[in-house]
Amino acid sequence: MKRRDLGPWLALTALTWAAPGTTLARSRGPLRTQPVDMVVIHATGGPTCDAQGRPIWVPAGELADNLRQIEAHPRLGVHWMIDRDGTVRASMPEQQVAHHVFTYSGRSIGIELVNDGDGQDPFPPAQIDALVALLRGIVQRHPAVTRAGVVRHSDVDHGRMPCAPGRLRKVDPGAAFPYGQVLDRVFGPG
């Protein structure tokens, strides 16, 4: 679904989570035990180690493929994914913990942006507009989320790649992400 104004859609989505038998929600995230005070922004592409233990860069991929992979994973999860054209898809309810970042998953909402995360792949305006609308809705639903609580994955995960210890494991969403601009649009000029 491609929309610039996601307000009514987000309200409908929140109701959809409560509907029995929904095909949108993953059923395996534990319920939260603490309030949400953080949002972590990710990119679907990024560095990893291949089967031979060599560092490689995984490209962004397609929205549907990324959702299938994350939803099939036995442990990892994400709440939202936003395609380059502004399409927003929910993967699991915000009331459940999605394991998307070390240490902070229990208190955060994870958003994946379809992007290479390499600092060169641009984030299209439609994708940024959709992210801003989604973040505004999250801030309304979770008032403990402040400007300082909207972070990039690279801000909170400083681990090293096992196959290349000199390189950071998580660099997403990357230098091309207009972080300050997004925060200003959600919270006002900082």
MOHUDA-V249036 format. One record per backbone hydrogen bond with DSSP energy under -0.5 kcal/mol. NH is the residue of the N-H (numbers start at 0). CO is the residue of the C=O. If there is no record, write none. Layout:
nh co
NH CO
NH CO
This chain:
nh co
2 0
5 3
9 5
10 6
11 7
12 8
13 9
14 10
15 11
16 12
17 13
17 14
18 14
18 15
21 18
25 90
31 94
36 106
37 106
38 148
39 108
40 38
40 150
41 39
41 110
43 112
44 114
45 57
47 55
49 53
52 49
55 47
57 45
57 55
58 56
65 61
66 62
67 63
68 64
69 65
70 66
71 67
72 68
76 98
78 109
79 109
80 88
81 111
82 86
85 82
87 0
88 80
90 78
91 78
95 92
96 29
98 74
98 96
99 97
103 101
104 100
106 103
107 103
107 104
108 37
110 39
111 79
112 41
113 81
114 112
123 121
126 83
126 123
127 123
128 124
129 125
130 126
131 127
132 128
133 129
134 130
135 131
136 132
137 133
138 134
139 135
140 136
141 137
144 141
145 36
145 143
148 145
149 146
150 38
150 148
152 40
153 171
154 151
155 151
155 152
156 152
157 155
160 163
160 166
163 160
166 163
168 158
169 158
170 168
173 170
176 173
178 176
181 177
182 178
183 179
184 180
185 181
186 182
187 183
